[in-house]
Amino acid sequence: MKAVHIEGPGRDYRLVTTTLPRPQAGPGQILIAVAAAGLNNADLLQARGLYPPPPGASPILGMEVSGVIAEVGEGAGSWKTGDKVCALLPGGGYAEFAVADAGAALPVPDTIDLVDAAGLPEAAFTAWTNIVGMGRLAPGESLLIHGGTSGIGSLAIQIFAGRGHRIFTTVGSAEKCAAAVKFGAARAINYAREDFVAVVKSETDNKGVDVILDMVGGDYVQRNIAAAAPWGRIINIAYQSGFRTGVDFTSVLTKRLTLAATTLRGRTAEQKRAIRDALMREVWPGVGTGIKPVTDRVFPLEQAQKAHEFMAKTGHIGKILLQIA
Ligand SMILES: NC(=O)c1ccc[n+]([C@@H]2O[C@H](COP(=O)([O-])OP(=O)(O)OC[C@H]3O[C@@H](n4cnc5c(N)ncnc54)[C@H](OP(=O)(O)O)[C@@H]3O)[C@@H](O)[C@H]2O)c1
């Protein structure tokens, strides 16, 4: 099968197309004939040699795909060959065939283009487990999502606006503000021009927001503490501006805040299945109607290198995909 190989992992890595043996579905797994793979920042880090795949995972890049089931392993539940699915993978997505745990796959409704569906799994799993699982977002509570036009932000806003939450979001340009409002944000904050703490405070009668999903870190750690409501929950999924920062914890104590951070990739198949089951129940009924994947650009598999360079520029709105079939 065709697959993408990392030539010279490191700062100046090159992605080249190669031929590798087709994998097989083991017990509890499905083999997917891949239509498209979603790009994630972790792929760029892995190619630079900074983020090794978890033990046992394919060394091929790619943590999410869409496609058609080509093989069903023993004990893989009710999946059938020919089913259209999208799935979260520990690796192996930049290839014509990829193996997924049966419990990490979700059906693709006819209302969603099969290629676009490749952008759903990573964003949906990450948004749900952090905002609802760790963040315990309750009905009626408000939410601040940093990076509102990121792959994760663009889907998370749609999911939680659809559930009736008032959503604040930060983005880096006026064009991105307009996109975030279209996804359902009540207030998009251009962080280049406005201070999100001041905006959130003035729009919530000084109370702050109940849950914050942050991918920025650095000085946002302190500013999130200032923007949080009493009993607020702040969940980090990345620290793009830095893992180290000085923090005054006074308000964490006095506002009784929770600060947490999680990763998804290394979780067990059972933990991922539990998130998948919750998504199936709570989110998937709206996928294809209220909730749609947001695709910025699709590159052919052979242009994986170009796709990575495009992602590194961070101008995109939504997901960047590699089309394989
Ligand atoms: N922990 C986990 O389990 C997990 C899972 C998946 C992804 N992640 C991480 O989550 C992040 C988002 O993933 P993604 O795939 O959605 O990435 P993405 O589409 O590349 O988005 C990255 C976003 O970060 C935003 N950003 C950068 N600096 C910012 C700032 N100072 N204020 C507000 N926004 C800022 C950028 O927005 P602007 O261009 O508007 O600045 C961009 O939209 C990545 O860092 C990824 O590694 C973590």
The ligand as an ORCA input file, in Angstrom:
! r2SCAN-3c Opt
* xyz 0 1
  N      -4.022     17.128     24.788
  C      -4.649     16.519     23.817
  O      -5.207     15.437     23.980
  C      -4.672     17.139     22.450
  C      -5.381     16.523     21.411
  C      -5.418     17.156     20.176
  C      -4.743     18.357     19.979
  N      -4.043     18.899     21.010
  C      -3.346     20.190     20.850
  O      -4.341     21.178     20.813
  C      -3.926     22.248     19.974
  C      -4.995     22.492     18.938
  O      -5.042     21.397     18.061
  P      -5.610     21.593     16.603
  O      -5.382     20.336     15.855
  O      -6.970     22.117     16.724
  O      -4.529     22.648     16.075
  P      -4.609     23.808     15.012
  O      -5.775     23.648     14.122
  O      -3.252     23.896     14.394
  O      -4.838     25.085     15.893
  C      -3.883     25.692     16.697
  C      -4.542     26.978     17.147
  O      -3.841     27.609     18.204
  C      -4.230     28.951     18.142
  N      -3.364     29.827     18.915
  C      -2.029     29.896     18.909
  N      -1.632     30.866     19.754
  C      -2.773     31.410     20.275
  C      -3.049     32.463     21.213
  N      -2.055     33.155     21.759
  N      -4.345     32.729     21.553
  C      -5.353     32.029     21.003
  N      -5.152     31.048     20.102
  C      -3.877     30.750     19.745
  C      -4.176     29.289     16.659
  O      -5.091     30.314     16.429
  P      -4.672     31.726     15.819
  O      -4.109     31.467     14.443
  O      -5.962     32.433     15.814
  O      -3.650     32.269     16.742
  C      -4.694     27.989     16.027
  O      -6.055     28.101     15.701
  C      -2.575     21.846     19.368
  O      -1.557     22.472     20.092
  C      -2.561     20.339     19.559
  O      -1.246     19.837     19.675
  C      -3.994     18.319     22.226
*
